[in-house]
Amino acid sequence: MAALGLGVDLRVLGRIGGRVTLAVVLSLIILIAISLGLIRLLGIA
């Protein structure tokens, strides 16, 4: 994300609330799980 010029301001995260932060964290965890699953499934390593 940093390579795309997208930064994260922690003060803004504190202001927008826990539900949005939770949604972002859960989506990242799901994306990582899907990626790792595909790597294992396809035998890429």
Contacts in CASP RR format, 6 or more apart in sequence:
PFRMAT RR
TARGET T0000
AUTHOR 0000-0000-0000
METHOD contacts of the structure
MODEL  1
MAALGLGVDLRVLGRIGGRVTLAVVLSLIILIAISLGLIRLLGIA
1 7 0 8 1.000
1 8 0 8 1.000
13 21 0 8 1.000
14 21 0 8 1.000
38 44 0 8 1.000
39 45 0 8 1.000
END
